[in-house]
Each structure stands twice: as structure tokens, then as C-alpha cells.
Amino acid sequence: MQVLVRDNNIDQALRVLKKKMQREGIFREMKQHRAYEKPSEKRQREMSDSIRRARKVARKKAQRDGLLPMPKRKEPVVKPRPVAFQ
């Protein structure tokens, strides 16, 4: 994985690197390798992950078909500006 550093801006390059690693799933993989996982636990985790993915796909399909209501959009929270004292 390669990230270009422009104008010696290391903070921005680090953010880009973290985003790429997150997308690739490297952080999740590192977390799994911290400790030994028994084969039975691995099978159970993979099964629950596949069930979760299948439910998500079914829910999205039902929403598109109109059987379930679409999720409400989150409105951005607008913080009031502090009033300047005169």
C-alpha cells in the first residue's frame, strides 16, 4: 500500500493511509490475529457474519420493493452560533 506525501503534510497522508487500511479490512484482520481463535469459534463467527450479511441484503431488497419503509435520513445537527457581546 502506498500513499503520497504532498508538501510535507504527514497528517493528511496518515489520514489517507488509515482510510485505505480501513477499506481493505486490515484493521479487522489485525484485531483477529491478536489472539488464537479456535476453529470452532472461527466457524461460528463466519456463520454469524454470513447470516448478518444475508439479512442486510434481504432488508435492503424489501425496502426497495416497498415492503419496508426506507430509513429516515439523519438531518445534520446545526449548532447555534454564540452571540457576540457588545
C-alpha positions as CSV (number, residue, x, y, z in Angstrom):
1,M,0.0,0.0,0.0
2,Q,1.4,3.4,-1.0
3,V,0.5,6.9,0.0
4,L,2.0,10.1,-1.5
5,V,3.1,12.8,0.9
6,R,2.5,16.3,-0.6
7,D,4.1,19.4,0.7
8,N,5.5,17.5,3.8
9,N,1.9,17.2,5.0
10,I,2.3,14.0,7.0
11,D,-1.0,14.4,8.9
12,Q,-3.0,14.3,5.6
13,A,-1.0,11.3,4.3
14,L,-1.6,9.5,7.6
15,R,-5.4,10.1,7.3
16,V,-5.4,8.8,3.7
17,L,-3.4,5.7,4.8
18,K,-5.8,4.9,7.6
19,K,-8.8,5.3,5.3
20,K,-7.2,2.9,2.8
21,M,-6.4,0.4,5.5
22,Q,-9.9,0.6,6.9
23,R,-11.4,0.0,3.4
24,E,-9.1,-3.0,2.9
25,G,-10.1,-4.5,6.2
26,I,-6.5,-4.6,7.6
27,F,-7.5,-3.3,11.0
28,R,-10.2,-6.0,11.4
29,E,-7.7,-8.7,10.4
30,M,-5.1,-7.4,12.8
31,K,-7.6,-7.5,15.6
32,Q,-8.5,-11.1,14.8
33,H,-4.8,-12.1,14.9
34,R,-4.1,-10.7,18.3
35,A,-5.2,-14.0,20.0
36,Y,-5.6,-17.5,18.8
37,E,-9.1,-18.4,17.5
38,K,-10.2,-21.9,17.8
39,P,-11.5,-23.5,14.6
40,S,-15.0,-23.9,16.1
41,E,-15.1,-20.3,17.1
42,K,-14.0,-19.3,13.6
43,R,-16.7,-21.3,12.0
44,Q,-19.3,-19.8,14.4
45,R,-18.1,-16.2,13.7
46,E,-18.1,-16.7,9.9
47,M,-21.6,-18.2,10.1
48,S,-22.9,-15.3,12.1
49,D,-21.2,-12.9,9.7
50,S,-22.8,-14.5,6.7
51,I,-26.2,-14.5,8.3
52,R,-25.8,-10.8,9.1
53,R,-24.9,-10.1,5.5
54,A,-27.8,-12.1,4.2
55,R,-30.3,-10.3,6.5
56,K,-28.9,-6.9,5.4
57,V,-29.3,-7.8,1.7
58,A,-32.9,-9.0,2.4
59,R,-33.7,-5.9,4.3
60,K,-32.4,-3.6,1.5
61,K,-34.3,-5.6,-1.1
62,A,-37.5,-5.3,0.9
63,Q,-37.0,-1.6,1.3
64,R,-36.5,-1.2,-2.5
65,D,-39.6,-3.3,-3.2
66,G,-41.7,-1.1,-0.8
67,L,-42.4,-3.8,1.8
68,L,-40.4,-1.9,4.5
69,P,-40.2,1.8,5.0
70,M,-37.0,3.5,3.8
71,P,-34.7,4.6,6.7
72,K,-35.2,8.1,7.8
73,R,-32.4,10.5,6.7
74,K,-30.4,12.0,9.5
75,E,-30.6,15.7,9.5
76,P,-27.3,17.4,10.2
77,V,-27.2,19.0,13.7
78,V,-26.9,22.7,13.4
79,K,-25.3,24.2,16.4
80,P,-26.3,27.8,17.1
81,R,-23.6,30.3,16.9
82,P,-22.6,32.1,20.1
83,V,-23.9,35.6,20.1
84,A,-21.1,38.2,20.3
85,F,-21.5,40.5,23.3
86,Q,-21.2,44.3,22.6
